Amino acid sequence: MIRDVMHADAWLFSAKQAWQHLFFRWVAIASLLLVMVGSTYFLWKVVPMRKHHPAFVSHYNVYLGIDQVGSWTWAWILPGVWFLITLLDLVIAYGIYRTDFYLAASLLIVACAWGLPWMGALFYLTLVNA
């Protein structure tokens, strides 16, 4: 069962079948749009602040305040990690569509659902770094 998913032809066949399913298509598009819109807004607001601030606040805690400061490369790493995790989740979901529909649907929903906390975290990091 797992061995079939590892072959590129089997993955492509499963992905083509999943793409024909309307739910899989729209949730995948919504997940990727959420990542792109959230990351673009974050980078659009945060990257110009590099000129005014020497360090990037990469974590803010309500109880402790600013508790993690790093270099400005973290402004690129955070949206990049979000994109890679979402993309990996979609690849796995589309690959196992034929063998386990419900697991694939669950992974697809998770890919879309964890975009909301990521987007919220990046939004608040935008406010803290302003």
Phi and psi in degrees as GROMACS dihedral restraints (atoms count N, CA, C in turn):
[ dihedral_restraints ]
;  ai    aj    ak    al  type     phi  dphi    fc
    3     4     5     6     1   -69.1    20    10
    4     5     6     7     1   -33.0    20    10
    6     7     8     9     1   -62.1    20    10
    7     8     9    10     1   -34.9    20    10
    9    10    11    12     1   -66.1    20    10
   10    11    12    13     1   -33.3    20    10
   12    13    14    15     1   -72.1    20    10
   13    14    15    16     1   -26.5    20    10
   15    16    17    18     1   -73.3    20    10
   16    17    18    19     1   -22.6    20    10
   18    19    20    21     1   -78.9    20    10
   19    20    21    22     1   140.9    20    10
   21    22    23    24     1   -64.0    20    10
   22    23    24    25     1   -38.7    20    10
   24    25    26    27     1   -65.6    20    10
   25    26    27    28     1   -41.0    20    10
   27    28    29    30     1   -67.0    20    10
   28    29    30    31     1   -40.1    20    10
   30    31    32    33     1   -64.8    20    10
   31    32    33    34     1   -42.7    20    10
   33    34    35    36     1   -64.6    20    10
   34    35    36    37     1   -40.7    20    10
   36    37    38    39     1   -64.1    20    10
   37    38    39    40     1   -43.0    20    10
   39    40    41    42     1   -64.9    20    10
   40    41    42    43     1   -41.1    20    10
   42    43    44    45     1   -65.6    20    10
   43    44    45    46     1   -38.6    20    10
   45    46    47    48     1   -64.9    20    10
   46    47    48    49     1   -39.6    20    10
   48    49    50    51     1   -66.9    20    10
   49    50    51    52     1   -41.0    20    10
   51    52    53    54     1   -66.4    20    10
   52    53    54    55     1   -37.9    20    10
   54    55    56    57     1   -65.5    20    10
   55    56    57    58     1   -27.4    20    10
   57    58    59    60     1   -74.6    20    10
   58    59    60    61     1   -19.9    20    10
   60    61    62    63     1   -78.2    20    10
   61    62    63    64     1   121.3    20    10
   63    64    65    66     1   -60.2    20    10
   64    65    66    67     1   -41.0    20    10
   66    67    68    69     1   -61.4    20    10
   67    68    69    70     1   -45.0    20    10
   69    70    71    72     1   -65.0    20    10
   70    71    72    73     1   -39.4    20    10
   72    73    74    75     1   -65.4    20    10
   73    74    75    76     1   -48.9    20    10
   75    76    77    78     1   -72.8    20    10
   76    77    78    79     1   -34.9    20    10
   78    79    80    81     1   -70.8    20    10
   79    80    81    82     1   -36.7    20    10
   81    82    83    84     1   -65.2    20    10
   82    83    84    85     1   -43.1    20    10
   84    85    86    87     1   -64.6    20    10
   85    86    87    88     1   -42.7    20    10
   87    88    89    90     1   -63.4    20    10
   88    89    90    91     1   -40.0    20    10
   90    91    92    93     1   -62.9    20    10
   91    92    93    94     1   -46.3    20    10
   93    94    95    96     1   -69.2    20    10
   94    95    96    97     1   -35.7    20    10
   96    97    98    99     1   -66.0    20    10
   97    98    99   100     1   -38.7    20    10
   99   100   101   102     1   -61.7    20    10
  100   101   102   103     1   -43.4    20    10
  102   103   104   105     1   -64.2    20    10
  103   104   105   106     1   -45.4    20    10
  105   106   107   108     1   -67.7    20    10
  106   107   108   109     1   -44.5    20    10
  108   109   110   111     1   -67.1    20    10
  109   110   111   112     1   -46.0    20    10
  111   112   113   114     1   -63.8    20    10
  112   113   114   115     1   -43.7    20    10
  114   115   116   117     1   -69.1    20    10
  115   116   117   118     1   -39.9    20    10
  117   118   119   120     1   -64.5    20    10
  118   119   120   121     1   -44.0    20    10
  120   121   122   123     1   -62.3    20    10
  121   122   123   124     1   -45.0    20    10
  123   124   125   126     1   -60.3    20    10
  124   125   126   127     1   -49.9    20    10
  126   127   128   129     1   -67.4    20    10
  127   128   129   130     1   -35.6    20    10
  129   130   131   132     1   -63.2    20    10
  130   131   132   133     1   -37.0    20    10
  132   133   134   135     1   -85.6    20    10
  133   134   135   136     1   -35.3    20    10
  135   136   137   138     1   -89.8    20    10
  136   137   138   139     1   -40.3    20    10
  138   139   140   141     1   -60.3    20    10
  139   140   141   142     1   -41.0    20    10
  141   142   143   144     1   -64.9    20    10
  142   143   144   145     1   -18.9    20    10
  144   145   146   147     1   -73.3    20    10
  145   146   147   148     1   -10.9    20    10
  147   148   149   150     1   -60.7    20    10
  148   149   150   151     1   -29.4    20    10
  150   151   152   153     1   -70.0    20    10
  151   152   153   154     1   -29.0    20    10
  153   154   155   156     1   -98.0    20    10
  154   155   156   157     1   -22.0    20    10
  156   157   158   159     1  -124.4    20    10
  157   158   159   160     1   135.7    20    10
  159   160   161   162     1   -76.4    20    10
  160   161   162   163     1   -21.4    20    10
  162   163   164   165     1  -133.9    20    10
  163   164   165   166     1   159.3    20    10
  165   166   167   168     1  -105.4    20    10
  166   167   168   169     1   126.5    20    10
  168   169   170   171     1   -80.0    20    10
  169   170   171   172     1   112.4    20    10
  171   172   173   174     1  -102.6    20    10
  172   173   174   175     1    -4.5    20    10
  174   175   176   177     1  -155.0    20    10
  175   176   177   178     1   137.3    20    10
  177   178   179   180     1  -131.0    20    10
  178   179   180   181     1   132.5    20    10
  180   181   182   183     1  -118.6    20    10
  181   182   183   184     1   135.9    20    10
  183   184   185   186     1   -61.0    20    10
  184   185   186   187     1   -37.3    20    10
  186   187   188   189     1   -82.9    20    10
  187   188   189   190     1   -36.7    20    10
  189   190   191   192     1  -104.7    20    10
  190   191   192   193     1   -14.8    20    10
  192   193   194   195     1    84.6    20    10
  193   194   195   196     1  -145.5    20    10
  195   196   197   198     1   -73.9    20    10
  196   197   198   199     1   118.5    20    10
  198   199   200   201     1  -125.9    20    10
  199   200   201   202     1     5.7    20    10
  201   202   203   204     1  -151.6    20    10
  202   203   204   205     1   118.7    20    10
  204   205   206   207     1  -123.9    20    10
  205   206   207   208     1   136.1    20    10
  207   208   209   210     1  -143.4    20    10
  208   209   210   211     1  -168.1    20    10
  210   211   212   213     1   -78.8    20    10
  211   212   213   214     1   168.6    20    10
  213   214   215   216     1   -73.6    20    10
  214   215   216   217     1    -8.2    20    10
  216   217   218   219     1   -66.6    20    10
  217   218   219   220     1   -23.5    20    10
  219   220   221   222     1   -66.1    20    10
  220   221   222   223     1   -23.0    20    10
  222   223   224   225     1   -65.6    20    10
  223   224   225   226     1   -25.8    20    10
  225   226   227   228     1   -93.6    20    10
  226   227   228   229     1   -31.6    20    10
  228   229   230   231     1   -70.1    20    10
  229   230   231   232     1   -42.0    20    10
  231   232   233   234     1   -59.8    20    10
  232   233   234   235     1   -51.5    20    10
  234   235   236   237     1   -66.4    20    10
  235   236   237   238     1   -31.2    20    10
  237   238   239   240     1   -65.0    20    10
  238   239   240   241     1   -41.4    20    10
  240   241   242   243     1   -64.6    20    10
  241   242   243   244     1   -42.4    20    10
  243   244   245   246     1   -58.6    20    10
  244   245   246   247     1   -45.9    20    10
  246   247   248   249     1   -63.9    20    10
  247   248   249   250     1   -44.8    20    10
  249   250   251   252     1   -66.2    20    10
  250   251   252   253     1   -40.5    20    10
  252   253   254   255     1   -65.5    20    10
  253   254   255   256     1   -42.5    20    10
  255   256   257   258     1   -64.5    20    10
  256   257   258   259     1   -43.3    20    10
  258   259   260   261     1   -64.0    20    10
  259   260   261   262     1   -42.5    20    10
  261   262   263   264     1   -62.8    20    10
  262   263   264   265     1   -40.8    20    10
  264   265   266   267     1   -62.6    20    10
  265   266   267   268     1   -42.7    20    10
  267   268   269   270     1   -66.6    20    10
  268   269   270   271     1   -39.6    20    10
  270   271   272   273     1   -63.4    20    10
  271   272   273   274     1   -43.6    20    10
  273   274   275   276     1   -66.1    20    10
  274   275   276   277     1   -43.1    20    10
  276   277   278   279     1   -62.0    20    10
  277   278   279   280     1   -43.9    20    10
  279   280   281   282     1   -69.8    20    10
  280   281   282   283     1   -29.8    20    10
  282   283   284   285     1   -73.2    20    10
  283   284   285   286     1   -32.1    20    10
  285   286   287   288     1  -100.0    20    10
  286   287   288   289     1    11.2    20    10
  288   289   290   291     1   -55.4    20    10
  289   290   291   292     1   -44.4    20    10
  291   292   293   294     1   -70.4    20    10
  292   293   294   295     1   -35.9    20    10
  294   295   296   297     1   -86.1    20    10
  295   296   297   298     1   -35.2    20    10
  297   298   299   300     1  -147.5    20    10
  298   299   300   301     1    92.9    20    10
  300   301   302   303     1   -61.8    20    10
  301   302   303   304     1   -43.2    20    10
  303   304   305   306     1   -70.4    20    10
  304   305   306   307     1   -37.3    20    10
  306   307   308   309     1   -66.5    20    10
  307   308   309   310     1   -40.6    20    10
  309   310   311   312     1   -63.8    20    10
  310   311   312   313     1   -41.7    20    10
  312   313   314   315     1   -65.3    20    10
  313   314   315   316     1   -38.4    20    10
  315   316   317   318     1   -64.5    20    10
  316   317   318   319     1   -43.8    20    10
  318   319   320   321     1   -63.4    20    10
  319   320   321   322     1   -36.0    20    10
  321   322   323   324     1   -67.0    20    10
  322   323   324   325     1   -42.0    20    10
  324   325   326   327     1   -66.3    20    10
  325   326   327   328     1   -38.7    20    10
  327   328   329   330     1   -64.0    20    10
  328   329   330   331     1   -39.1    20    10
  330   331   332   333     1   -60.2    20    10
  331   332   333   334     1   -37.5    20    10
  333   334   335   336     1   -79.6    20    10
  334   335   336   337     1   -39.1    20    10
  336   337   338   339     1   -70.0    20    10
  337   338   339   340     1   -37.7    20    10
  339   340   341   342     1   -78.5    20    10
  340   341   342   343     1    -5.0    20    10
  342   343   344   345     1   -67.9    20    10
  343   344   345   346     1   -30.2    20    10
  345   346   347   348     1   -68.3    20    10
  346   347   348   349     1   -47.4    20    10
  348   349   350   351     1   -64.2    20    10
  349   350   351   352     1   -36.8    20    10
  351   352   353   354     1   -62.1    20    10
  352   353   354   355     1   -45.0    20    10
  354   355   356   357     1   -64.2    20    10
  355   356   357   358     1   -41.1    20    10
  357   358   359   360     1   -62.7    20    10
  358   359   360   361     1   -43.3    20    10
  360   361   362   363     1   -63.6    20    10
  361   362   363   364     1   -43.8    20    10
  363   364   365   366     1   -67.4    20    10
  364   365   366   367     1   -34.0    20    10
  366   367   368   369     1   -63.4    20    10
  367   368   369   370     1   -45.6    20    10
  369   370   371   372     1   -69.6    20    10
  370   371   372   373     1   -31.7    20    10
  372   373   374   375     1   -66.4    20    10
  373   374   375   376     1   -31.8    20    10
  375   376   377   378     1   -64.1    20    10
  376   377   378   379     1   -42.8    20    10
  378   379   380   381     1   -67.3    20    10
  379   380   381   382     1   -40.1    20    10
  381   382   383   384     1   -67.7    20    10
  382   383   384   385     1   -37.8    20    10
  384   385   386   387     1   -80.6    20    10
  385   386   387   388     1    -7.3    20    10
